[in-house]
Amino acid sequence: MIKKIYGNELRLFPVHAVYNDKLISIVDVYALKFELERMAQENIQKWELDKYRNLDNEDNPVLILYTTKL
């Protein structure tokens, strides 16, 4: 069973590269979907992450860009 986590649901994946003010992560679709299962539905909708549930586990990895703020 996957434990749901509520509240501050920040998910950080390992950073593979840095470009200007962006941190770049390369994430398998399976890992991304696993994290989505743990998140509260209201946060998934708020951050518009529903579209990633429709990806197939065999699809190409997803690039995640983190923007840093100082």
PQR file with spaces between the fields and no chain letter, atoms N, CA, C, O and H, PARSE charges and radii, in Angstrom:
ATOM       1  N    MET     1       0.841   -1.185    0.000 -0.4000 1.5000
ATOM       2  CA   MET     1       0.000    0.000    0.000 -0.0000 2.0000
ATOM       3  C    MET     1       0.882    1.244    0.000  0.5500 1.7000
ATOM       4  O    MET     1       1.893    1.299    0.701 -0.5500 1.4000
ATOM       5  N    ILE     2       0.498    2.220   -0.777 -0.4000 1.5000
ATOM       6  CA   ILE     2       1.246    3.468   -0.873 -0.0000 2.0000
ATOM       7  C    ILE     2       0.696    4.447    0.150  0.5500 1.7000
ATOM       8  O    ILE     2      -0.506    4.712    0.187 -0.5500 1.4000
ATOM       9  H    ILE     2      -0.323    2.175   -1.347  0.4000 1.0000
ATOM      10  N    LYS     3       1.580    4.980    0.977 -0.4000 1.5000
ATOM      11  CA   LYS     3       1.156    5.936    1.993 -0.0000 2.0000
ATOM      12  C    LYS     3       0.967    7.313    1.359  0.5500 1.7000
ATOM      13  O    LYS     3       1.849    7.810    0.659 -0.5500 1.4000
ATOM      14  H    LYS     3       2.556    4.765    0.947  0.4000 1.0000
ATOM      15  N    LYS     4      -0.179    7.914    1.608 -0.4000 1.5000
ATOM      16  CA   LYS     4      -0.448    9.269    1.106 -0.0000 2.0000
ATOM      17  C    LYS     4       0.159   10.279    2.065  0.5500 1.7000
ATOM      18  O    LYS     4       0.095   10.116    3.283 -0.5500 1.4000
ATOM      19  H    LYS     4      -0.895    7.509    2.176  0.4000 1.0000
ATOM      20  N    ILE     5       0.743   11.316    1.501 -0.4000 1.5000
ATOM      21  CA   ILE     5       1.351   12.384    2.286 -0.0000 2.0000
ATOM      22  C    ILE     5       0.619   13.678    1.951  0.5500 1.7000
ATOM      23  O    ILE     5       0.434   14.005    0.779 -0.5500 1.4000
ATOM      24  H    ILE     5       0.795   11.448    0.511  0.4000 1.0000
ATOM      25  N    TYR     6       0.213   14.396    2.958 -0.4000 1.5000
ATOM      26  CA   TYR     6      -0.518   15.647    2.749 -0.0000 2.0000
ATOM      27  C    TYR     6       0.280   16.809    3.321  0.5500 1.7000
ATOM      28  O    TYR     6       1.274   16.620    4.023 -0.5500 1.4000
ATOM      29  H    TYR     6       0.364   14.130    3.910  0.4000 1.0000
ATOM      30  N    GLY     7      -0.175   18.007    3.007 -0.4000 1.5000
ATOM      31  CA   GLY     7       0.511   19.193    3.513 -0.0000 2.0000
ATOM      32  C    GLY     7       1.573   19.626    2.529  0.5500 1.7000
ATOM      33  O    GLY     7       1.293   19.793    1.342 -0.5500 1.4000
ATOM      34  H    GLY     7      -0.982   18.160    2.437  0.4000 1.0000
ATOM      35  N    ASN     8       2.782   19.806    3.007 -0.4000 1.5000
ATOM      36  CA   ASN     8       3.891   20.219    2.154 -0.0000 2.0000
ATOM      37  C    ASN     8       4.365   19.002    1.372  0.5500 1.7000
ATOM      38  O    ASN     8       5.066   18.148    1.916 -0.5500 1.4000
ATOM      39  H    ASN     8       3.009   19.670    3.971  0.4000 1.0000
ATOM      40  N    GLU     9       3.991   18.918    0.110 -0.4000 1.5000
ATOM      41  CA   GLU     9       4.262   17.734   -0.690 -0.0000 2.0000
ATOM      42  C    GLU     9       5.363   17.972   -1.717  0.5500 1.7000
ATOM      43  O    GLU     9       5.278   17.490   -2.847 -0.5500 1.4000
ATOM      44  H    GLU     9       3.421   19.611   -0.332  0.4000 1.0000
ATOM      45  N    LEU    10       6.358   18.686   -1.340 -0.4000 1.5000
ATOM      46  CA   LEU    10       7.453   18.959   -2.255 -0.0000 2.0000
ATOM      47  C    LEU    10       8.156   17.663   -2.623  0.5500 1.7000
ATOM      48  O    LEU    10       8.570   16.907   -1.744 -0.5500 1.4000
ATOM      49  H    LEU    10       6.427   19.077   -0.422  0.4000 1.0000
ATOM      50  N    ARG    11       8.292   17.407   -3.906 -0.4000 1.5000
ATOM      51  CA   ARG    11       8.978   16.217   -4.397 -0.0000 2.0000
ATOM      52  C    ARG    11      10.236   16.680   -5.115  0.5500 1.7000
ATOM      53  O    ARG    11      10.158   17.470   -6.056 -0.5500 1.4000
ATOM      54  H    ARG    11       7.956   18.021   -4.620  0.4000 1.0000
ATOM      55  N    LEU    12      11.352   16.213   -4.695 -0.4000 1.5000
ATOM      56  CA   LEU    12      12.607   16.546   -5.355 -0.0000 2.0000
ATOM      57  C    LEU    12      13.228   15.277   -5.907  0.5500 1.7000
ATOM      58  O    LEU    12      13.420   14.298   -5.185 -0.5500 1.4000
ATOM      59  H    LEU    12      11.415   15.571   -3.931  0.4000 1.0000
ATOM      60  N    PHE    13      13.537   15.306   -7.176 -0.4000 1.5000
ATOM      61  CA   PHE    13      14.228   14.200   -7.815 -0.0000 2.0000
ATOM      62  C    PHE    13      15.696   14.578   -7.947  0.5500 1.7000
ATOM      63  O    PHE    13      16.024   15.765   -7.931 -0.5500 1.4000
ATOM      64  H    PHE    13      13.382   16.101   -7.762  0.4000 1.0000
ATOM      65  N    PRO    14      16.583   13.604   -8.078 -0.5600 1.5000
ATOM      66  CA   PRO    14      18.015   13.926   -8.211  0.2800 2.0000
ATOM      67  C    PRO    14      18.277   14.869   -9.390  0.5500 1.7000
ATOM      68  O    PRO    14      17.730   14.687  -10.477 -0.5500 1.4000
ATOM      69  N    VAL    15      19.100   15.851   -9.161 -0.4000 1.5000
ATOM      70  CA   VAL    15      19.433   16.837  -10.195 -0.0000 2.0000
ATOM      71  C    VAL    15      20.582   16.286  -11.035  0.5500 1.7000
ATOM      72  O    VAL    15      21.606   15.854  -10.505 -0.5500 1.4000
ATOM      73  H    VAL    15      19.544   15.998   -8.278  0.4000 1.0000
ATOM      74  N    HIS    16      20.392   16.308  -12.359 -0.4000 1.5000
ATOM      75  CA   HIS    16      21.391   15.777  -13.273 -0.0000 2.0000
ATOM      76  C    HIS    16      22.203   16.872  -13.963  0.5500 1.7000
ATOM      77  O    HIS    16      23.300   16.613  -14.457 -0.5500 1.4000
ATOM      78  H    HIS    16      19.561   16.658  -12.789  0.4000 1.0000
ATOM      79  N    ALA    17      21.670   18.088  -14.000 -0.4000 1.5000
ATOM      80  CA   ALA    17      22.369   19.180  -14.669 -0.0000 2.0000
ATOM      81  C    ALA    17      21.849   20.507  -14.139  0.5500 1.7000
ATOM      82  O    ALA    17      20.779   20.591  -13.536 -0.5500 1.4000
ATOM      83  H    ALA    17      20.779   18.298  -13.599  0.4000 1.0000
ATOM      84  N    VAL    18      22.646   21.538  -14.387 -0.4000 1.5000
ATOM      85  CA   VAL    18      22.271   22.907  -14.019 -0.0000 2.0000
ATOM      86  C    VAL    18      22.488   23.773  -15.244  0.5500 1.7000
ATOM      87  O    VAL    18      23.529   23.700  -15.897 -0.5500 1.4000
ATOM      88  H    VAL    18      23.515   21.470  -14.877  0.4000 1.0000
ATOM      89  N    TYR    19      21.483   24.599  -15.549 -0.4000 1.5000
ATOM      90  CA   TYR    19      21.596   25.539  -16.658 -0.0000 2.0000
ATOM      91  C    TYR    19      21.020   26.867  -16.215  0.5500 1.7000
ATOM      92  O    TYR    19      19.830   26.958  -15.913 -0.5500 1.4000
ATOM      93  H    TYR    19      20.638   24.658  -15.018  0.4000 1.0000
ATOM      94  N    ASN    20      21.853   27.903  -16.174 -0.4000 1.5000
ATOM      95  CA   ASN    20      21.479   29.222  -15.666 -0.0000 2.0000
ATOM      96  C    ASN    20      20.835   29.074  -14.291  0.5500 1.7000
ATOM      97  O    ASN    20      21.488   28.614  -13.355 -0.5500 1.4000
ATOM      98  H    ASN    20      22.820   27.829  -16.419  0.4000 1.0000
ATOM      99  N    ASP    21      19.576   29.452  -14.155 -0.4000 1.5000
ATOM     100  CA   ASP    21      18.910   29.365  -12.855 -0.0000 2.0000
ATOM     101  C    ASP    21      18.002   28.138  -12.759  0.5500 1.7000
ATOM     102  O    ASP    21      17.116   28.095  -11.905 -0.5500 1.4000
ATOM     103  H    ASP    21      19.045   29.826  -14.916  0.4000 1.0000
ATOM     104  N    LYS    22      18.210   27.141  -13.622 -0.4000 1.5000
ATOM     105  CA   LYS    22      17.362   25.944  -13.655 -0.0000 2.0000
ATOM     106  C    LYS    22      18.155   24.710  -13.208  0.5500 1.7000
ATOM     107  O    LYS    22      19.305   24.511  -13.601 -0.5500 1.4000
ATOM     108  H    LYS    22      18.930   27.176  -14.315  0.4000 1.0000
ATOM     109  N    LEU    23      17.507   23.891  -12.377 -0.4000 1.5000
ATOM     110  CA   LEU    23      18.027   22.575  -12.038 -0.0000 2.0000
ATOM     111  C    LEU    23      17.245   21.579  -12.882  0.5500 1.7000
ATOM     112  O    LEU    23      16.020   21.666  -12.965 -0.5500 1.4000
ATOM     113  H    LEU    23      16.573   24.052  -12.058  0.4000 1.0000
ATOM     114  N    ILE    24      17.933   20.641  -13.504 -0.4000 1.5000
ATOM     115  CA   ILE    24      17.287   19.723  -14.432 -0.0000 2.0000
ATOM     116  C    ILE    24      17.363   18.295  -13.893  0.5500 1.7000
ATOM     117  O    ILE    24      18.439   17.794  -13.564 -0.5500 1.4000
ATOM     118  H    ILE    24      18.929   20.570  -13.437  0.4000 1.0000
ATOM     119  N    SER    25      16.201   17.654  -13.812 -0.4000 1.5000
ATOM     120  CA   SER    25      16.118   16.261  -13.400 -0.0000 2.0000
ATOM     121  C    SER    25      15.531   15.437  -14.540  0.5500 1.7000
ATOM     122  O    SER    25      14.654   15.895  -15.271 -0.5500 1.4000
ATOM     123  H    SER    25      15.328   18.060  -14.080  0.4000 1.0000
ATOM     124  N    ILE    26      16.028   14.227  -14.675 -0.4000 1.5000
ATOM     125  CA   ILE    26      15.494   13.287  -15.650 -0.0000 2.0000
ATOM     126  C    ILE    26      14.842   12.163  -14.846  0.5500 1.7000
ATOM     127  O    ILE    26      15.511   11.479  -14.071 -0.5500 1.4000
ATOM     128  H    ILE    26      16.741   13.854  -14.081  0.4000 1.0000
ATOM     129  N    VAL    27      13.532   11.975  -15.033 -0.4000 1.5000
ATOM     130  CA   VAL    27      12.771   11.053  -14.197 -0.0000 2.0000
ATOM     131  C    VAL    27      12.036   10.039  -15.066  0.5500 1.7000
ATOM     132  O    VAL    27      11.390   10.404  -16.048 -0.5500 1.4000
ATOM     133  H    VAL    27      12.989   12.530  -15.662  0.4000 1.0000
ATOM     134  N    ASP    28      12.137    8.769  -14.701 -0.4000 1.5000
ATOM     135  CA   ASP    28      11.351    7.733  -15.374 -0.0000 2.0000
ATOM     136  C    ASP    28       9.871    7.986  -15.120  0.5500 1.7000
ATOM     137  O    ASP    28       9.483    8.472  -14.058 -0.5500 1.4000
ATOM     138  H    ASP    28      12.662    8.472  -13.903  0.4000 1.0000
ATOM     139  N    VAL    29       9.065    7.654  -16.098 -0.4000 1.5000
ATOM     140  CA   VAL    29       7.619    7.831  -15.967 -0.0000 2.0000
ATOM     141  C    VAL    29       7.091    7.026  -14.777  0.5500 1.7000
ATOM     142  O    VAL    29       6.221    7.499  -14.045 -0.5500 1.4000
ATOM     143  H    VAL    29       9.380    7.259  -16.961  0.4000 1.0000
ATOM     144  N    TYR    30       7.610    5.825  -14.584 -0.4000 1.5000
ATOM     145  CA   TYR    30       7.164    4.984  -13.475 -0.0000 2.0000
ATOM     146  C    TYR    30       7.383    5.686  -12.131  0.5500 1.7000
ATOM     147  O    TYR    30       6.491    5.686  -11.282 -0.5500 1.4000
ATOM     148  H    TYR    30       8.317    5.441  -15.179  0.4000 1.0000
ATOM     149  N    ALA    31       8.555    6.282  -11.933 -0.4000 1.5000
ATOM     150  CA   ALA    31       8.855    6.978  -10.674 -0.0000 2.0000
ATOM     151  C    ALA    31       7.955    8.191  -10.494  0.5500 1.7000
ATOM     152  O    ALA    31       7.493    8.463   -9.386 -0.5500 1.4000
ATOM     153  H    ALA    31       9.280    6.283  -12.622  0.4000 1.0000
ATOM     154  N    LEU    32       7.704    8.921  -11.574 -0.4000 1.5000
ATOM     155  CA   LEU    32       6.837   10.091  -11.496 -0.0000 2.0000
ATOM     156  C    LEU    32       5.412    9.683  -11.127  0.5500 1.7000
ATOM     157  O    LEU    32       4.785   10.317  -10.279 -0.5500 1.4000
ATOM     158  H    LEU    32       8.080    8.700  -12.474  0.4000 1.0000
ATOM     159  N    LYS    33       4.902    8.634  -11.756 -0.4000 1.5000
ATOM     160  CA   LYS    33       3.557    8.169  -11.454 -0.0000 2.0000
ATOM     161  C    LYS    33       3.456    7.637  -10.024  0.5500 1.7000
ATOM     162  O    LYS    33       2.418    7.789   -9.379 -0.5500 1.4000
ATOM     163  H    LYS    33       5.412    8.118  -12.445  0.4000 1.0000
ATOM     164  N    PHE    34       4.522    7.017   -9.529 -0.4000 1.5000
ATOM     165  CA   PHE    34       4.539    6.542   -8.150 -0.0000 2.0000
ATOM     166  C    PHE    34       4.382    7.712   -7.186  0.5500 1.7000
ATOM     167  O    PHE    34       3.619    7.625   -6.223 -0.5500 1.4000
ATOM     168  H    PHE    34       5.365    6.894  -10.054  0.4000 1.0000
ATOM     169  N    GLU    35       5.093    8.795   -7.435 -0.4000 1.5000
ATOM     170  CA   GLU    35       4.995    9.981   -6.572 -0.0000 2.0000
ATOM     171  C    GLU    35       3.609   10.614   -6.668  0.5500 1.7000
ATOM     172  O    GLU    35       3.097   11.128   -5.673 -0.5500 1.4000
ATOM     173  H    GLU    35       5.712    8.866   -8.217  0.4000 1.0000
ATOM     174  N    LEU    36       3.004   10.585   -7.837 -0.4000 1.5000
ATOM     175  CA   LEU    36       1.662   11.139   -7.993 -0.0000 2.0000
ATOM     176  C    LEU    36       0.654   10.365   -7.158  0.5500 1.7000
ATOM     177  O    LEU    36      -0.300   10.947   -6.642 -0.5500 1.4000
ATOM     178  H    LEU    36       3.420   10.168   -8.645  0.4000 1.0000
ATOM     179  N    GLU    37       0.853    9.062   -7.020 -0.4000 1.5000
ATOM     180  CA   GLU    37      -0.047    8.250   -6.201 -0.0000 2.0000
ATOM     181  C    GLU    37       0.024    8.640   -4.732  0.5500 1.7000
ATOM     182  O    GLU    37      -0.943    8.452   -3.994 -0.5500 1.4000
ATOM     183  H    GLU    37       1.628    8.588   -7.439  0.4000 1.0000
ATOM     184  N    ARG    38       1.135    9.168   -4.311 -0.4000 1.5000
ATOM     185  CA   ARG    38       1.324    9.555   -2.917 -0.0000 2.0000
ATOM     186  C    ARG    38       0.778   10.944   -2.609  0.5500 1.7000
ATOM     187  O    ARG    38       0.550   11.278   -1.446 -0.5500 1.4000
ATOM     188  H    ARG    38       1.921    9.320   -4.911  0.4000 1.0000
ATOM     189  N    MET    39       0.570   11.749   -3.638 -0.4000 1.5000
ATOM     190  CA   MET    39       0.171   13.142   -3.434 -0.0000 2.0000
ATOM     191  C    MET    39      -1.334   13.279   -3.253  0.5500 1.7000
ATOM     192  O    MET    39      -2.111   12.445   -3.718 -0.5500 1.4000
ATOM     193  H    MET    39       0.755   11.477   -4.583  0.4000 1.0000
ATOM     194  N    ALA    40      -1.722   14.331   -2.577 -0.4000 1.5000
ATOM     195  CA   ALA    40      -3.140   14.656   -2.404 -0.0000 2.0000
ATOM     196  C    ALA    40      -3.712   15.118   -3.748  0.5500 1.7000
ATOM     197  O    ALA    40      -3.056   15.842   -4.497 -0.5500 1.4000
ATOM     198  H    ALA    40      -1.090   15.008   -2.199  0.4000 1.0000
ATOM     199  N    GLN    41      -4.934   14.692   -4.038 -0.4000 1.5000
ATOM     200  CA   GLN    41      -5.575   15.022   -5.311 -0.0000 2.0000
ATOM     201  C    GLN    41      -5.697   16.533   -5.518  0.5500 1.7000
ATOM     202  O    GLN    41      -5.544   17.012   -6.642 -0.5500 1.4000
ATOM     203  H    GLN    41      -5.467   14.104   -3.429  0.4000 1.0000
ATOM     204  N    GLU    42      -5.970   17.284   -4.457 -0.4000 1.5000
ATOM     205  CA   GLU    42      -6.116   18.739   -4.626 -0.0000 2.0000
ATOM     206  C    GLU    42      -4.809   19.398   -5.063  0.5500 1.7000
ATOM     207  O    GLU    42      -4.832   20.382   -5.802 -0.5500 1.4000
ATOM     208  H    GLU    42      -6.094   16.894   -3.545  0.4000 1.0000
ATOM     209  N    ASN    43      -3.676   18.868   -4.616 -0.4000 1.5000
ATOM     210  CA   ASN    43      -2.395   19.422   -5.058 -0.0000 2.0000
ATOM     211  C    ASN    43      -2.070   19.015   -6.492  0.5500 1.7000
ATOM     212  O    ASN    43      -1.487   19.798   -7.243 -0.5500 1.4000
ATOM     213  H    ASN    43      -3.657   18.068   -4.015  0.4000 1.0000
ATOM     214  N    ILE    44      -2.436   17.823   -6.866 -0.4000 1.5000
ATOM     215  CA   ILE    44      -2.231   17.383   -8.249 -0.0000 2.0000
ATOM     216  C    ILE    44      -3.004   18.289   -9.196  0.5500 1.7000
ATOM     217  O    ILE    44      -2.486   18.685  -10.240 -0.5500 1.4000
ATOM     218  H    ILE    44      -2.909   17.187   -6.256  0.4000 1.0000
ATOM     219  N    GLN    45      -4.225   18.614   -8.842 -0.4000 1.5000
ATOM     220  CA   GLN    45      -5.029   19.510   -9.679 -0.0000 2.0000
ATOM     221  C    GLN    45      -4.472   20.932   -9.652  0.5500 1.7000
ATOM     222  O    GLN    45      -4.413   21.595  -10.688 -0.5500 1.4000
ATOM     223  H    GLN    45      -4.646   18.292   -7.994  0.4000 1.0000
ATOM     224  N    LYS    46      -4.068   21.397   -8.486 -0.4000 1.5000
ATOM     225  CA   LYS    46      -3.542   22.762   -8.356 -0.0000 2.0000
ATOM     226  C    LYS    46      -2.294   22.956   -9.211  0.5500 1.7000
ATOM     227  O    LYS    46      -2.121   24.008   -9.828 -0.5500 1.4000
ATOM     228  H    LYS    46      -4.116   20.859   -7.645  0.4000 1.0000
ATOM     229  N    TRP    47      -1.432   21.958   -9.251 -0.4000 1.5000
ATOM     230  CA   TRP    47      -0.180   22.057  -10.004 -0.0000 2.0000
ATOM     231  C    TRP    47      -0.291   21.471  -11.405  0.5500 1.7000
ATOM     232  O    TRP    47       0.706   21.363  -12.119 -0.5500 1.4000
ATOM     233  H    TRP    47      -1.572   21.104   -8.751  0.4000 1.0000
ATOM     234  N    GLU    48      -1.526   21.086  -11.803 -0.4000 1.5000
ATOM     235  CA   GLU    48      -1.810   20.580  -13.150 -0.0000 2.0000
ATOM     236  C    GLU    48      -0.925   19.390  -13.527  0.5500 1.7000
ATOM     237  O    GLU    48      -0.313   19.376  -14.595 -0.5500 1.4000
ATOM     238  H    GLU    48      -2.336   21.173  -11.223  0.4000 1.0000
ATOM     239  N    LEU    49      -0.865   18.409  -12.656 -0.4000 1.5000
ATOM     240  CA   LEU    49      -0.037   17.227  -12.877 -0.0000 2.0000
ATOM     241  C    LEU    49      -0.830   16.023  -13.375  0.5500 1.7000
ATOM     242  O    LEU    49      -0.253   14.961  -13.609 -0.5500 1.4000
ATOM     243  H    LEU    49      -1.362   18.421  -11.788  0.4000 1.0000
ATOM     244  N    ASP    50      -2.146   16.173  -13.541 -0.4000 1.5000
ATOM     245  CA   ASP    50      -2.983   15.059  -13.988 -0.0000 2.0000
ATOM     246  C    ASP    50      -2.532   14.474  -15.323  0.5500 1.7000
ATOM     247  O    ASP    50      -2.657   13.272  -15.554 -0.5500 1.4000
ATOM     248  H    ASP    50      -2.615   17.036  -13.352  0.4000 1.0000
ATOM     249  N    LYS    51      -2.012   15.322  -16.191 -0.4000 1.5000
ATOM     250  CA   LYS    51      -1.633   14.861  -17.538 -0.0000 2.0000
ATOM     251  C    LYS    51      -0.550   13.792  -17.501  0.5500 1.7000
ATOM     252  O    LYS    51      -0.435   13.007  -18.442 -0.5500 1.4000
ATOM     253  H    LYS    51      -1.911   16.299  -16.003  0.4000 1.0000
ATOM     254  N    TYR    52       0.241   13.744  -16.443 -0.4000 1.5000
ATOM     255  CA   TYR    52       1.319   12.758  -16.359 -0.0000 2.0000
ATOM     256  C    TYR    52       0.821   11.371  -15.996  0.5500 1.7000
ATOM     257  O    TYR    52       1.552   10.395  -16.164 -0.5500 1.4000
ATOM     258  H    TYR    52       0.148   14.382  -15.679  0.4000 1.0000
ATOM     259  N    ARG    53      -0.392   11.263  -15.506 -0.4000 1.5000
ATOM     260  CA   ARG    53      -0.958    9.946  -15.187 -0.0000 2.0000
ATOM     261  C    ARG    53      -1.267    9.156  -16.458  0.5500 1.7000
ATOM     262  O    ARG    53      -1.322    7.927  -16.426 -0.5500 1.4000
ATOM     263  H    ARG    53      -0.985   12.056  -15.369  0.4000 1.0000
ATOM     264  N    ASN    54      -1.466    9.850  -17.568 -0.4000 1.5000
ATOM     265  CA   ASN    54      -1.815    9.186  -18.825 -0.0000 2.0000
ATOM     266  C    ASN    54      -0.600    8.666  -19.584  0.5500 1.7000
ATOM     267  O    ASN    54      -0.759    7.992  -20.602 -0.5500 1.4000
ATOM     268  H    ASN    54      -1.420   10.849  -17.595  0.4000 1.0000
ATOM     269  N    LEU    55       0.592    8.959  -19.119 -0.4000 1.5000
ATOM     270  CA   LEU    55       1.791    8.473  -19.794 -0.0000 2.0000
ATOM     271  C    LEU    55       1.941    6.979  -19.566  0.5500 1.7000
ATOM     272  O    LEU    55       1.539    6.451  -18.529 -0.5500 1.4000
ATOM     273  H    LEU    55       0.721    9.507  -18.292  0.4000 1.0000
ATOM     274  N    ASP    56       2.519    6.312  -20.539 -0.4000 1.5000
ATOM     275  CA   ASP    56       2.797    4.889  -20.419 -0.0000 2.0000
ATOM     276  C    ASP    56       4.164    4.717  -19.754  0.5500 1.7000
ATOM     277  O    ASP    56       5.074    5.511  -19.989 -0.5500 1.4000
ATOM     278  H    ASP    56       2.845    6.741  -21.381  0.4000 1.0000
ATOM     279  N    ASN    57       4.304    3.696  -18.937 -0.4000 1.5000
ATOM     280  CA   ASN    57       5.568    3.469  -18.230 -0.0000 2.0000
ATOM     281  C    ASN    57       6.740    3.264  -19.180  0.5500 1.7000
ATOM     282  O    ASN    57       7.892    3.432  -18.783 -0.5500 1.4000
ATOM     283  H    ASN    57       3.564    3.051  -18.746  0.4000 1.0000
ATOM     284  N    GLU    58       6.463    2.905  -20.421 -0.4000 1.5000
ATOM     285  CA   GLU    58       7.517    2.689  -21.417 -0.0000 2.0000
ATOM     286  C    GLU    58       7.865    3.963  -22.187  0.5500 1.7000
ATOM     287  O    GLU    58       8.764    3.942  -23.028 -0.5500 1.4000
ATOM     288  H    GLU    58       5.526    2.768  -20.743  0.4000 1.0000
ATOM     289  N    ASP    59       7.175    5.063  -21.919 -0.4000 1.5000
ATOM     290  CA   ASP    59       7.471    6.330  -22.598 -0.0000 2.0000
ATOM     291  C    ASP    59       8.845    6.842  -22.195  0.5500 1.7000
ATOM     292  O    ASP    59       9.455    6.367  -21.237 -0.5500 1.4000
ATOM     293  H    ASP    59       6.444    5.080  -21.236  0.4000 1.0000
ATOM     294  N    ASN    60       9.310    7.817  -22.951 -0.4000 1.5000
ATOM     295  CA   ASN    60      10.592    8.439  -22.645 -0.0000 2.0000
ATOM     296  C    ASN    60      10.554    9.098  -21.274  0.5500 1.7000
ATOM     297  O    ASN    60       9.484    9.474  -20.794 -0.5500 1.4000
ATOM     298  H    ASN    60       8.815    8.203  -23.730  0.4000 1.0000
ATOM     299  N    PRO    61      11.719    9.242  -20.638 -0.5600 1.5000
ATOM     300  CA   PRO    61      11.754    9.928  -19.337  0.2800 2.0000
ATOM     301  C    PRO    61      11.246   11.361  -19.441  0.5500 1.7000
ATOM     302  O    PRO    61      11.227   11.951  -20.521 -0.5500 1.4000
ATOM     303  N    VAL    62      10.841   11.902  -18.318 -0.4000 1.5000
ATOM     304  CA   VAL    62      10.309   13.259  -18.230 -0.0000 2.0000
ATOM     305  C    VAL    62      11.412   14.169  -17.693  0.5500 1.7000
ATOM     306  O    VAL    62      12.096   13.823  -16.729 -0.5500 1.4000
ATOM     307  H    VAL    62      10.856   11.423  -17.441  0.4000 1.0000
ATOM     308  N    LEU    63      11.581   15.330  -18.320 -0.4000 1.5000
ATOM     309  CA   LEU    63      12.513   16.330  -17.811 -0.0000 2.0000
ATOM     310  C    LEU    63      11.762   17.243  -16.852  0.5500 1.7000
ATOM     311  O    LEU    63      10.702   17.772  -17.188 -0.5500 1.4000
ATOM     312  H    LEU    63      11.025   15.611  -19.102  0.4000 1.0000
ATOM     313  N    ILE    64      12.307   17.423  -15.680 -0.4000 1.5000
ATOM     314  CA   ILE    64      11.719   18.327  -14.691 -0.0000 2.0000
ATOM     315  C    ILE    64      12.679   19.479  -14.501  0.5500 1.7000
ATOM     316  O    ILE    64      13.861   19.276  -14.223 -0.5500 1.4000
ATOM     317  H    ILE    64      13.168   16.994  -15.407  0.4000 1.0000
ATOM     318  N    LEU    65      12.169   20.689  -14.649 -0.4000 1.5000
ATOM     319  CA   LEU    65      12.984   21.888  -14.477 -0.0000 2.0000
ATOM     320  C    LEU    65      12.582   22.584  -13.198  0.5500 1.7000
ATOM     321  O    LEU    65      11.431   22.989  -13.036 -0.5500 1.4000
ATOM     322  H    LEU    65      11.208   20.854  -14.874  0.4000 1.0000
ATOM     323  N    TYR    66      13.521   22.722  -12.300 -0.4000 1.5000
ATOM     324  CA   TYR    66      13.313   23.488  -11.070 -0.0000 2.0000
ATOM     325  C    TYR    66      13.893   24.860  -11.286  0.5500 1.7000
ATOM     326  O    TYR    66      15.045   24.981  -11.702 -0.5500 1.4000
ATOM     327  H    TYR    66      14.456   22.393  -12.432  0.4000 1.0000
ATOM     328  N    THR    67      13.121   25.908  -11.014 -0.4000 1.5000
ATOM     329  CA   THR    67      13.611   27.266  -11.093 -0.0000 2.0000
ATOM     330  C    THR    67      13.996   27.723   -9.697  0.5500 1.7000
ATOM     331  O    THR    67      13.196   27.651   -8.764 -0.5500 1.4000
ATOM     332  H    THR    67      12.185   25.810  -10.676  0.4000 1.0000
ATOM     333  N    THR    68      15.207   28.184   -9.565 -0.4000 1.5000
ATOM     334  CA   THR    68      15.666   28.641   -8.254 -0.0000 2.0000
ATOM     335  C    THR    68      15.302   30.114   -8.060  0.5500 1.7000
ATOM     336  O    THR    68      15.308   30.903   -9.005 -0.5500 1.4000
ATOM     337  H    THR    68      15.857   28.243  -10.323  0.4000 1.0000
ATOM     338  N    LYS    69      14.994   30.454   -6.837 -0.4000 1.5000
ATOM     339  CA   LYS    69      14.669   31.833   -6.502 -0.0000 2.0000
ATOM     340  C    LYS    69      15.595   32.276   -5.390  0.5500 1.7000
ATOM     341  O    LYS    69      15.800   31.562   -4.409 -0.5500 1.4000
ATOM     342  H    LYS    69      14.989   29.813   -6.069  0.4000 1.0000
ATOM     343  N    LEU    70      16.138   33.433   -5.552 -0.4000 1.5000
ATOM     344  CA   LEU    70      17.028   33.988   -4.514 -0.0000 2.0000
ATOM     345  C    LEU    70      16.369   35.130   -3.805  0.5500 1.7000
ATOM     346  O    LEU    70      16.962   35.722   -2.903 -0.5500 1.4000
ATOM     347  H    LEU    70      15.971   34.013   -6.349  0.4000 1.0000
